Amino acid sequence: MTLTIPGFDHVRLPGTDGVELAAAVGGSGSPVVLLHGFPQTHLMWRHVAERLAGEHTVICPDLRGYGASDKPAATGPEVYSKRTMAADVVALAAALGHERFALAGHDRGALVAFRAGLDHPETLTHLGILDVVPTLDMWDVLQGVRAAVGYHLFLMAQPPGLPETMIANSADAYFGSFLDTWAADPAALPEPVRAEYLRASAAAVPSIVADYRASAGIDITHDQADRDAGSQLAMPVTVVQQDWGAQLGYDAAAVWRAWAPDLDHRLTGAGHFMAEEAPDEIAGAIRDLLRR
């Protein structure tokens, strides 16, 4: 049984290219779409979504390739490009009657949100980013032995075949290792939730790998084109992240400011799964963003 956000409706709505996305929808008011990260589903937003639902219509989809959403075969690099995944989100919101909305994403969902902000500036009113830097910058800051923290990025960047086989043969150990090591507060991922993430991830190995593989190829191409064109995010942006700049030796705020002139950059003491570990903090950051 798929776990979802208590009190929210669970629906299936069209994305692009015939792909359907599963989503939890609740609350009322101006729309906010929340995108999950790896190795998770929309369930990661359960605490934040409940906090925001008194003021906003909150829409929490599973990204294509994840959770209960469709998992099309990666017949080409564009199938899991962040451009395509961002277009899914815009189509899903439109199917619910929202031509403009605020968008926040965590981890992989934050990369989708970043691409949506560049590709659909007329659609996004506000943009929230949790614990990433843009794909192009991510590869630049992973240098030397410090890059070991991102070993999975390099594994899933390999050509089709080997990474899928290796991960599928040890799915619980592989996906569970991220849940265990990236959480500063393991109690924030209670056993039923952890089990749901492991179940959903094990059922989506090819599409998860395809998502990551796109970030070692076509997503870089798209980011580089925007950098070369001088493109920037036109809407107010809030970034909340761990102090990766200090750990990896770069100025995280400066990286983001190059893309986002209207930037509120915040550091958190929570672990990577901050929406679950510190929901009051994250809900507060989103509320502050929406007031700008």
Secondary structure as UniProt FT lines:
FT   TURN            6..7
FT   STRAND          9..14
FT   TURN            17..18
FT   STRAND          20..27
FT   STRAND          30..35
FT   TURN            38..39
FT   HELIX           42..45
FT   HELIX           46..52
FT   TURN            53..55
FT   STRAND          56..61
FT   TURN            64..65
FT   TURN            67..68
FT   HELIX           77..80
FT   HELIX           82..95
FT   TURN            96..97
FT   STRAND          101..106
FT   HELIX           108..119
FT   TURN            121..123
FT   STRAND          124..130
FT   HELIX           135..141
FT   HELIX           144..150
FT   HELIX           151..155
FT   TURN            156..157
FT   HELIX           162..168
FT   TURN            169..170
FT   HELIX           171..181
FT   HELIX           186..188
FT   HELIX           191..202
FT   TURN            203..204
FT   HELIX           205..214
FT   TURN            215..217
FT   HELIX           218..229
FT   STRAND          237..241
FT   HELIX           244..248
FT   HELIX           252..259
FT   STRAND          263..267
FT   HELIX           274..277
FT   HELIX           279..290
//
